[in-house]
């Protein structure tokens, strides 16, 4: 019975993906909620529900529809995770509305924090790839056996074939012949002009 409960909990945790804005996390929403007064929070929530670039003219009416009893953080979390609202958007949507509400300080902070986290995530994703690449470069393509003291060299990355050698020799021979012919023509022309 107990193991069944663990399986259900694990399936719930790992099976369901909570989707929200792409690059805003809970601590950032908590920070915003703590620094917005209730009036500013209601205005922000009302503004976030609009998809237009500019603030709507009827923002005051939309503000009145925002429930004052629900905390700012809970309203931000609801917007952040609701389909058709914040889900799938970036921090830019919140920062844009904060700037329109004259809270440039919070918009700047959110932008810096989101980009700092994105940079860290990118570095965490890329650094192991470069470490693997460096390890591959450090590996040698030679194989040494201590018992037989023989050396095997694999030509995995050598694209030069024997036909390439033959064609290169032919090309050099033709270029040499061309050079000799040009010199002979020049010498012949000079001798002809003297006579």
C-alpha positions, 0 to 999 in steps of 0.5 A: 500500500505504501509503495503504491502511494509512492508510485502515485506521488512520483507519477504526479511529480514527474508525469505532470509538467507545470508550464508557466512563463518561459524564464520567470520563476517563483522567487522572481514573482515573490520579489515583484509581489513584495515590492508592489503595493496593492493598487500597483499589483491590481493594475499590473494584473489587469494590464497583463490580461490584455494582449495589446501593446499599449495599455487599454483605455478601460484599464480602470474597469479591468482593475475593479474586476481584480479581486482585492482579497487574493494576494498579489503573489497568488494573482501573479502565479495564476496569470503566470501558469494560466493558458492564454495568459502568461503560459509560454510568454517571457519576462518581457511581457511583465517587464513591458507592463511594469514600464507602462505602469512607471515601475522601471526599477522593477522592470530593469531588475526583472530583465537583469535577473532573467538574463542572468539566469538564462546565461547561467543555464546556457553556460551550464548546458554548453560547458559540458559539451566543450569539456567532452569536445576537449576530451575527444581532442586530447585522445590520441589516434594511436594505439600502443601495445606494451607486450608487442611494442607495436604501434597502430595508427587509424586513418579515420580522419585522413581524407587523402587517398592514393588516387589523390597522390596520383592526380597531384603528381599528374597536375605537378607534371603538367604545370612543370611542362607548361612552365617549360613551354612558356620559357621556351616560347619566351626564349624563342621570341627574344631570339626571333626579335634579335634577328 
